[in-house]
Amino acid sequence: MLKKLLIIVGVLGAAALVAKKVKDSNDERALWHEATTAPDLR
């Protein structure tokens, strides 16, 4: 029982780390896009 619980916790932890990396990557890309595009001065 304890072994199954540890496996589940490990899988959930890995999934959380992957989700955080994806979110951070998307945030970084959005920031660079905003910083490098010309402002709309209309």
Beta strands, then each sheet from edge to edge (+ up, - down):
end
